[in-house]
């Protein structure tokens, strides 16, 4: 991220203020949002310079929001390394993330479009509403309904997706209504992340600890399924409320969730969202790159022959340091089997 290095006082520069952000941003994530932007550009054909700025805005906001998320969640690991606030402390990390929010807004101004700032503001408000709902449920130990969860996820995860597409459409002749598709993609993405957190997926747990949603007391989609569909069984709610770090207790909880069918119902929900996404893509005359994106997301919850994965309690009846043999070859690893930087997409690159 480019930023003017202004001396503030007593030798303090932007380099110092941005250090927590740079620490996280330089530890590369999955870059799924960038790949989503490139896929949508198959429809929108945004001028390269504008697309580059939009991609930078989304990247900055995403990384900055992760710093805040980790502080709010009490997370200690991000992308396989100590979270930024564990290294630099919460005060400097919060300031750094907030600083980048405004640097991103400054970049939005570079788009030189009268509606850009309004769109930025609307989507950031939605993102924070969604995050606030998530925090409220955790702090009050209130398990939301599935409908409430879906509303939260569309706002929280779909916020940046929506920002990217709406900014892109400012510079495109294609003014189609992509909101239903963007919202469905955001919901699929969030539920998939919740699911990955609960299963023994080695690719995911290189960057986060096993079932840390239980430690955070987060009402993720599988947890909502377990609690809301079995109101007379209080075990999952009791464990979530403890914010436990005990790997044996967390493993027992996931095992019990499998017994209740919560993991299987989560897989079924993702499959339904996958189908909805593909149908919505076809309604817009198809997009092979976006369809590939959706199919690659589905690899986590489908078997190699594309059947839905099923989970049994015995799958989690093992020592905490053992793996339950979900093959890495079927994990979604951006840049391998799904490469949006291939020659076929050169004309849609986000680079200027």
C-alpha positions as CSV (number, residue, x, y, z in Angstrom):
1,X,0.0,0.0,0.0
2,X,1.4,3.4,-1.0
3,X,1.1,6.1,1.6
4,X,2.8,9.5,2.0
5,X,5.4,9.1,4.8
6,X,4.7,12.3,6.7
7,X,6.7,13.2,9.9
8,X,4.1,13.8,12.6
9,X,6.0,14.7,15.7
10,X,9.1,13.6,17.5
11,X,10.1,11.5,14.5
12,X,6.8,9.5,14.3
13,X,6.0,8.7,10.7
14,X,3.3,6.9,8.8
15,X,5.6,3.9,8.7
16,X,5.2,3.6,12.5
17,X,1.5,4.0,12.4
18,X,1.1,1.4,9.6
19,X,3.4,-1.2,11.1
20,X,0.6,-3.4,12.5
21,X,-1.2,-3.2,9.2
22,X,1.9,-4.0,7.2
23,X,2.7,-6.9,9.4
24,X,-0.7,-8.5,8.5
25,X,-0.9,-7.4,4.9
26,X,2.5,-8.8,4.1
27,X,1.4,-12.2,5.4
28,X,-0.7,-13.0,2.4
29,X,-4.1,-14.5,2.8
30,X,-6.2,-16.4,0.2
31,X,-6.9,-13.3,-2.0
32,X,-10.4,-14.6,-2.7
33,X,-11.9,-11.1,-2.9
34,X,-9.4,-10.1,-5.6
35,X,-10.3,-13.3,-7.5
36,X,-14.0,-12.4,-7.1
37,X,-13.3,-8.9,-8.5
38,X,-11.5,-10.4,-11.6
39,X,-14.4,-12.9,-12.1
40,X,-17.0,-10.1,-12.0
41,X,-15.0,-8.1,-14.4
42,X,-15.7,-10.7,-17.1
43,X,-19.2,-9.1,-17.1
44,X,-18.3,-5.5,-16.2
45,X,-15.2,-4.8,-18.2
46,X,-14.0,-1.9,-16.0
47,X,-11.0,0.2,-17.2
48,X,-7.8,-1.2,-15.8
49,X,-6.8,1.8,-13.8
50,X,-10.2,2.1,-12.1
51,X,-10.1,-1.7,-11.4
52,X,-6.7,-1.4,-9.8
53,X,-7.9,1.3,-7.4
54,X,-11.0,-0.7,-6.5
55,X,-9.0,-3.8,-5.8
56,X,-6.6,-1.8,-3.6
57,X,-9.5,-0.3,-1.7
58,X,-11.0,-3.8,-1.0
59,X,-7.7,-5.2,0.0
60,X,-6.9,-2.4,2.4
61,X,-10.4,-2.6,4.0
62,X,-10.3,-6.3,4.3
63,X,-6.9,-6.5,6.0
64,X,-7.6,-3.6,8.3
65,X,-10.9,-5.2,9.3
66,X,-9.1,-8.4,10.2
67,X,-7.0,-6.5,12.7
68,X,-10.1,-5.2,14.4
69,X,-11.9,-8.5,14.1
70,X,-9.1,-10.3,16.0
71,X,-9.2,-7.8,18.8
72,X,-13.0,-8.0,19.1
73,X,-12.9,-11.8,18.9
74,X,-9.9,-12.3,21.2
75,X,-8.1,-14.2,18.5
76,X,-4.4,-14.8,18.9
77,X,-3.6,-16.4,15.5
78,X,-4.1,-15.0,12.0
79,X,-2.8,-16.6,8.9
80,X,-0.6,-18.9,10.9
81,X,1.2,-16.1,12.8
82,X,0.4,-14.2,16.0
83,X,-2.4,-11.7,15.5
84,X,-1.2,-8.1,15.0
85,X,-2.5,-6.9,18.4
86,X,-0.5,-9.7,20.1
87,X,2.7,-8.3,18.6
88,X,2.1,-4.5,18.6
89,X,-0.6,-4.2,21.3
90,X,-4.3,-3.3,20.9
91,X,-4.0,0.5,21.0
92,X,-1.5,0.8,18.1
93,X,-3.2,-2.0,16.1
94,X,-6.7,-0.3,16.4
95,X,-5.2,3.0,15.4
96,X,-3.4,1.4,12.4
97,X,-6.5,-0.3,11.2
98,X,-8.6,2.8,11.5
99,X,-5.9,4.8,9.8
100,X,-6.1,2.4,6.8
101,X,-9.9,2.8,6.7
102,X,-9.4,6.5,5.9
103,X,-6.5,5.8,3.5
104,X,-8.9,3.5,1.7
105,X,-11.5,6.3,1.6
106,X,-8.8,8.6,0.2
107,X,-8.3,6.1,-2.6
108,X,-12.0,6.0,-3.3
109,X,-11.7,9.8,-4.0
110,X,-9.1,8.9,-6.7
111,X,-11.9,7.2,-8.6
112,X,-13.3,10.7,-9.2
113,X,-16.9,9.6,-9.3
114,X,-19.6,11.5,-7.4
115,X,-21.3,8.4,-6.2
116,X,-18.2,6.5,-5.0
117,X,-18.1,7.9,-1.5
118,X,-21.8,7.3,-0.9
119,X,-21.4,3.7,-1.9
120,X,-18.3,3.3,0.3
121,X,-20.2,4.8,3.2
122,X,-23.3,2.6,2.7
123,X,-21.4,-0.6,2.5
124,X,-19.1,0.1,5.4
125,X,-22.1,0.9,7.6
126,X,-23.6,-2.5,6.6
127,X,-20.4,-4.3,7.4
128,X,-20.3,-2.8,10.9
129,X,-23.9,-3.5,11.5
130,X,-23.3,-7.2,10.7
131,X,-20.2,-7.3,12.9
132,X,-22.1,-5.6,15.7
133,X,-24.9,-8.2,15.5
134,X,-22.3,-10.9,15.8
135,X,-20.7,-9.2,18.8
136,X,-24.0,-8.6,20.5
137,X,-25.0,-12.3,20.3
138,X,-21.6,-13.4,21.8
139,X,-21.7,-10.9,24.6
140,X,-25.3,-11.7,25.6
141,X,-24.9,-15.5,25.0
142,X,-28.0,-15.2,22.7
143,X,-28.2,-17.8,20.0
144,X,-29.7,-16.2,16.9
145,X,-32.3,-17.9,14.6
146,X,-31.0,-19.1,11.3
147,X,-32.8,-16.2,9.6
148,X,-31.1,-13.7,11.9
149,X,-27.7,-15.4,11.3
150,X,-28.2,-15.1,7.5
151,X,-29.1,-11.4,7.8
152,X,-25.9,-10.8,9.8
153,X,-23.7,-12.7,7.4
154,X,-25.0,-10.9,4.3
155,X,-24.1,-7.6,6.0
156,X,-20.8,-8.7,7.5
157,X,-19.3,-10.7,4.8
158,X,-21.3,-9.4,1.8
159,X,-20.4,-5.8,2.7
160,X,-17.0,-5.8,0.9
161,X,-18.3,-8.0,-1.9
162,X,-21.1,-5.5,-2.5
163,X,-18.7,-2.5,-2.2
164,X,-16.4,-4.0,-4.9
165,X,-19.2,-4.8,-7.4
166,X,-21.1,-1.5,-6.9
167,X,-17.9,0.6,-7.4
168,X,-17.1,-1.5,-10.5
169,X,-20.5,-0.8,-11.9
170,X,-19.9,3.0,-11.7
171,X,-17.4,2.5,-14.6
172,X,-19.3,-0.2,-16.5
173,X,-22.1,-0.1,-19.0
174,X,-23.5,-3.2,-17.3
175,X,-26.0,-2.0,-14.7
176,X,-27.6,-5.3,-14.0
177,X,-28.8,-6.0,-10.4
178,X,-26.1,-8.2,-9.0
179,X,-27.2,-7.8,-5.3
180,X,-29.0,-11.2,-5.0
181,X,-25.9,-12.9,-6.4
182,X,-23.5,-10.9,-4.3
183,X,-25.5,-11.5,-1.1
184,X,-25.7,-15.3,-1.8
185,X,-22.0,-15.5,-2.5
186,X,-21.3,-13.6,0.8
187,X,-23.5,-16.0,2.7
188,X,-22.0,-19.1,1.2
189,X,-18.5,-17.7,1.9
190,X,-19.3,-17.1,5.6
191,X,-21.0,-20.4,6.2
192,X,-18.1,-22.2,4.5
193,X,-15.7,-20.4,6.8
194,X,-17.7,-21.4,9.8
195,X,-17.8,-25.0,8.6
196,X,-14.0,-25.1,8.0
197,X,-13.4,-23.8,11.5
198,X,-15.2,-26.9,12.9
199,X,-13.8,-29.7,10.9
200,X,-10.2,-31.0,10.8
201,X,-9.1,-29.3,7.7
202,X,-5.3,-29.0,7.8
203,X,-5.2,-26.3,5.1
204,X,-7.5,-24.1,7.2
205,X,-5.9,-24.9,10.5
206,X,-2.5,-23.8,9.3
207,X,-3.8,-20.3,9.8
208,X,-6.2,-20.8,12.7
209,X,-6.5,-23.2,15.7
210,X,-9.1,-26.0,15.7
211,X,-12.7,-24.8,16.5
212,X,-11.6,-21.4,17.7
213,X,-15.2,-20.2,17.2
214,X,-16.0,-22.2,20.3
215,X,-13.2,-20.3,22.2
216,X,-14.5,-17.0,20.9
217,X,-18.1,-17.9,22.0
218,X,-19.2,-17.2,18.4
219,X,-22.6,-18.4,17.2
220,X,-21.4,-19.7,13.8
221,X,-23.8,-21.5,11.4
222,X,-23.1,-25.1,12.6
223,X,-23.5,-23.9,16.2
224,X,-26.8,-22.2,15.4
225,X,-28.0,-25.4,13.7
226,X,-27.1,-27.5,16.8
227,X,-28.7,-25.2,19.3
228,X,-31.8,-24.1,17.4
229,X,-32.7,-27.5,16.0
230,X,-32.3,-29.2,19.4
231,X,-33.7,-26.8,22.0
232,X,-33.8,-29.5,24.7
233,X,-30.1,-30.2,24.4
234,X,-28.1,-27.5,26.2
235,X,-24.6,-29.0,25.8
236,X,-23.4,-27.0,22.8
237,X,-24.8,-23.7,24.3
238,X,-23.1,-24.4,27.6
239,X,-19.7,-25.1,26.0
240,X,-19.9,-22.0,23.7
241,X,-20.7,-19.9,26.8
242,X,-17.5,-21.1,28.5
243,X,-15.1,-19.7,25.8
244,X,-13.1,-22.8,26.4
245,X,-9.5,-23.3,25.2
246,X,-9.5,-27.0,26.1
247,X,-9.0,-29.0,22.9
248,X,-10.6,-32.1,24.3
249,X,-13.7,-30.3,25.3
250,X,-13.8,-28.5,21.9
251,X,-13.4,-31.8,20.1
252,X,-16.2,-33.4,22.2
253,X,-18.4,-30.4,21.3
254,X,-17.8,-30.9,17.6
255,X,-18.4,-34.6,18.0
256,X,-21.7,-33.9,19.6
257,X,-22.6,-31.4,16.9
258,X,-22.0,-34.2,14.4
259,X,-24.2,-36.5,16.4
260,X,-27.0,-33.9,16.3
261,X,-26.6,-33.6,12.5
262,X,-25.5,-29.9,12.7
263,X,-22.5,-30.5,10.4
264,X,-24.6,-32.3,7.8
265,X,-27.3,-29.7,7.8
266,X,-24.5,-27.1,7.3
267,X,-23.2,-29.0,4.3
268,X,-26.8,-29.1,2.9
269,X,-27.2,-25.4,3.4
270,X,-24.0,-24.7,1.5
271,X,-25.0,-27.0,-1.3
272,X,-28.3,-25.1,-1.6
273,X,-26.5,-21.7,-1.7
274,X,-24.1,-23.1,-4.3
275,X,-27.0,-24.1,-6.5
276,X,-28.6,-20.6,-6.0
277,X,-25.3,-18.9,-7.0
278,X,-25.0,-21.0,-10.1
279,X,-28.6,-20.3,-11.1
280,X,-28.2,-16.6,-10.5
281,X,-25.0,-16.6,-12.7
282,X,-26.9,-18.3,-15.5
283,X,-29.7,-15.6,-15.2
284,X,-27.0,-13.1,-16.1
285,X,-26.1,-15.1,-19.2
286,X,-23.3,-17.1,-17.5
287,X,-19.8,-16.4,-16.3
288,X,-17.4,-19.3,-16.6
289,X,-14.9,-17.7,-14.3
290,X,-17.4,-17.0,-11.5
291,X,-18.9,-20.5,-11.9
292,X,-15.3,-21.9,-11.4
293,X,-15.0,-19.7,-8.3
294,X,-18.2,-21.3,-6.8
295,X,-17.2,-24.8,-7.8
296,X,-13.8,-24.3,-6.1
297,X,-15.5,-23.1,-2.9
298,X,-17.6,-26.3,-3.0
299,X,-14.5,-28.6,-2.8
300,X,-14.4,-28.2,0.9
301,X,-17.8,-29.8,1.5
302,X,-17.9,-32.2,-1.4
303,X,-16.1,-35.5,-2.0
304,X,-13.8,-36.0,-5.0
305,X,-16.8,-37.4,-6.9
306,X,-18.8,-34.3,-6.0
307,X,-21.1,-35.9,-3.4
308,X,-21.9,-34.0,-0.2
309,X,-19.6,-34.8,2.7
310,X,-21.2,-36.6,5.6
311,X,-19.9,-36.4,9.2
312,X,-20.2,-39.0,12.0
313,X,-19.3,-38.6,15.6
314,X,-16.6,-41.2,15.3
315,X,-14.7,-38.9,12.9
316,X,-13.9,-36.6,15.8
317,X,-13.2,-39.3,18.4
318,X,-9.4,-39.0,18.4
319,X,-6.6,-37.2,20.1
320,X,-6.5,-33.4,19.5
321,X,-3.2,-33.6,17.5
322,X,-4.6,-36.1,15.0
323,X,-6.2,-35.3,11.7
324,X,-9.5,-36.7,10.4
325,X,-8.1,-37.4,6.9
326,X,-9.8,-34.8,4.8
327,X,-7.5,-34.7,1.8
328,X,-5.6,-31.5,1.1
329,X,-5.9,-32.2,-2.6
330,X,-9.5,-31.2,-2.5
331,X,-9.0,-28.0,-0.5
332,X,-9.5,-24.7,-2.3
333,X,-6.0,-23.3,-2.7
334,X,-6.1,-20.1,-4.7
335,X,-3.6,-19.9,-7.5
336,X,-3.4,-23.7,-8.1
337,X,-6.4,-25.4,-9.8
338,X,-8.3,-22.1,-10.0
339,X,-6.1,-19.4,-11.4
340,X,-7.8,-16.2,-12.4
341,X,-4.5,-14.7,-13.5
342,X,-4.3,-17.1,-16.5
343,X,-3.7,-15.9,-20.0
344,X,-7.5,-16.2,-20.7
345,X,-8.1,-13.4,-18.2
346,X,-5.2,-11.0,-19.0
347,X,-7.6,-8.4,-20.3
348,X,-9.4,-8.4,-17.0
349,X,-6.4,-8.0,-14.8
350,X,-6.7,-5.7,-11.7
351,X,-3.3,-4.3,-12.5
352,X,-3.1,-0.9,-14.2
